[in-house]
Amino acid sequence: MLKVEHLTVKIENKIVLRDVCLEIGEGETHVLLGPNGCGKTSLIKTILGFSPYKIVGGRILFEGRDITQLPIHERARLGMAVAFQNPPELRGVKFGKLLELVGGETQRLLAEVGLPLEFLERELNLGFSGGELKKSELLQVLAQKPKLALLDEPDSGVDVESLRVLGRVIDRLTGKCSCLIVTHLGYILRYVRAKVAHVMMDGEIVCSGDPERIVSTIMEKGYQWCRSCPKRRKS
């Protein structure tokens, strides 16, 4: 479904990703872990085609097609959808109208994440709580019925109950499409079954493996341990 080959990316004169390789098969769910500022969101935005992220090496394939030079809207049409960590507020844009334009089924989607019907009349992300923001983003992804969902820290800034609801919805989503979930501490893995976990440090994916084992090691020893790990992949 997605293949990232030796991707090196810069913003202005700063390299933010170095020789990143990643392959996600059809229907697979992968998680990307790492400390703040290590390049996780940069990878998401590069996959989506955000213009400030300049690819200086490597390429991105989606369903076997080279999309390295495609604009964002073309990638979306191919079946990519994203839930941002910090989405912008859009005054004058009703949440319900956006969901209707994207894919409809607004009442069913609201019920799935436990939001009231009145939520449809609110302006997008304006005054939303942390949990409401995450639910809003996830609903927009669900409405698009994507082939690949990119979820940027869906477990950050939410309370325990919201995390439980979001986790269960994401777990159902992973049965319908391929997913790449970015997470800092891995809380979402209490509810979501992932095939592979990857650890990113300083713009590089330094190891990949069993999600449960990697998360438990990080929780016990911290990310600093990853810098000196004897099994760290050398670029």
Backbone hydrogen bonds, N-H to C=O, Kabsch-Sander energy under -0.5 kcal/mol:
donor,donor_aa,acceptor,acceptor_aa,energy
2,L,24,I,-2.2
3,K,61,L,-2.6
4,V,22,L,-3.8
5,E,3,K,-0.6
5,E,59,R,-2.8
6,H,4,V,-0.6
7,L,20,V,-2.7
8,T,57,G,-2.6
9,V,17,L,-1.8
10,K,54,K,-2.3
11,I,14,K,-2.6
14,K,11,I,-2.5
15,I,13,N,-0.5
16,V,9,V,-2.5
17,L,9,V,-1.7
18,R,203,G,-3.0
20,V,7,L,-2.6
22,L,4,V,-2.1
24,I,2,L,-2.8
28,E,25,G,-1.9
30,H,179,C,-2.6
31,V,196,V,-2.2
32,L,181,I,-2.8
33,L,31,V,-0.5
33,L,198,H,-3.3
34,G,183,T,-0.6
38,C,35,P,-1.4
43,L,39,G,-2.0
44,I,40,K,-1.8
45,K,41,T,-2.6
46,T,42,S,-2.0
47,I,43,L,-2.5
48,L,44,I,-1.7
49,G,45,K,-1.1
50,F,45,K,-2.7
53,Y,50,F,-1.5
54,K,10,K,-2.6
54,K,52,P,-0.9
55,I,53,Y,-0.6
56,V,8,T,-2.6
56,V,54,K,-0.6
57,G,8,T,-1.3
59,R,5,E,-1.7
61,L,3,K,-3.1
62,F,65,R,-2.8
63,E,1,M,-2.2
65,R,62,F,-1.8
67,I,60,I,-2.5
67,I,65,R,-0.7
68,T,60,I,-0.6
70,L,67,I,-1.7
75,R,71,P,-1.6
76,A,72,I,-2.3
77,R,73,H,-1.9
78,L,74,E,-1.3
79,G,75,R,-0.6
79,G,76,A,-1.1
80,M,75,R,-1.4
81,A,148,L,-2.1
83,A,150,L,-2.5
84,F,82,V,-0.6
90,L,124,L,-2.4
91,R,89,E,-0.5
93,V,90,L,-1.4
94,K,92,G,-0.7
95,F,122,R,-3.0
96,G,120,L,-2.7
98,L,94,K,-2.1
99,L,95,F,-2.2
100,E,96,G,-2.2
101,L,97,K,-2.3
102,V,98,L,-2.4
103,G,99,L,-2.6
104,G,99,L,-2.2
109,L,105,E,-2.3
110,L,106,T,-2.5
111,A,107,Q,-2.2
112,E,108,R,-1.6
113,V,109,L,-1.1
113,V,110,L,-0.6
114,G,110,L,-0.7
114,G,111,A,-0.5
115,L,110,L,-2.3
119,F,116,P,-1.5
120,L,117,L,-1.9
121,E,118,E,-1.5
122,R,119,F,-1.4
124,L,90,L,-0.6
124,L,93,V,-3.0
126,L,123,E,-1.7
127,G,125,N,-0.7
128,F,125,N,-1.0
133,L,129,S,-2.5
134,K,130,G,-1.9
135,K,131,G,-2.3
136,S,132,E,-2.7
137,E,133,L,-2.4
138,L,134,K,-2.3
139,L,135,K,-2.6
140,Q,136,S,-1.8
141,V,137,E,-1.7
142,L,138,L,-2.6
143,A,139,L,-2.4
144,Q,140,Q,-1.1
144,Q,141,V,-0.5
145,K,141,V,-0.7
145,K,142,L,-1.1
147,K,79,G,-2.2
148,L,79,G,-2.4
149,A,178,S,-2.7
150,L,81,A,-2.8
151,L,149,A,-0.6
151,L,180,L,-2.5
152,D,83,A,-2.7
152,D,150,L,-0.6
153,E,151,L,-0.9
153,E,182,V,-1.7
156,S,153,E,-1.4
163,L,159,D,-2.5
164,R,160,V,-1.9
165,V,161,E,-2.2
166,L,162,S,-3.0
167,G,163,L,-2.7
168,R,164,R,-2.0
169,V,165,V,-2.1
170,I,166,L,-2.8
171,D,167,G,-2.2
172,R,168,R,-1.6
173,L,169,V,-2.2
174,T,170,I,-2.4
175,G,172,R,-0.9
176,K,173,L,-2.3
177,C,173,L,-1.0
178,S,147,K,-2.5
179,C,28,E,-2.5
180,L,149,A,-2.5
181,I,30,H,-2.7
182,V,151,L,-3.1
182,V,180,L,-0.6
183,T,32,L,-2.4
189,L,186,G,-1.5
190,R,187,Y,-2.0
191,Y,188,I,-1.8
192,V,188,I,-1.5
194,A,192,V,-0.6
195,K,29,T,-3.1
196,V,29,T,-1.1
197,A,209,G,-2.6
198,H,31,V,-2.6
199,V,207,C,-2.5
200,M,33,L,-3.0
201,M,204,E,-2.8
203,G,38,C,-2.3
204,E,201,M,-1.8
206,V,199,V,-2.4
206,V,204,E,-0.8
207,C,199,V,-1.0
209,G,197,A,-2.3
214,I,210,D,-2.4
215,V,211,P,-2.7
216,S,212,E,-2.2
217,T,213,R,-1.9
218,I,214,I,-2.3
219,M,215,V,-2.7
220,E,216,S,-1.6
221,K,217,T,-2.8
222,G,218,I,-2.8
225,W,222,G,-0.8
226,C,223,Y,-1.0
227,R,223,Y,-0.8
227,R,224,Q,-0.8
228,S,224,Q,-0.6
228,S,225,W,-1.0
229,C,226,C,-0.7
232,R,229,C,-1.7
233,R,206,V,-3.3
235,S,233,R,-0.5
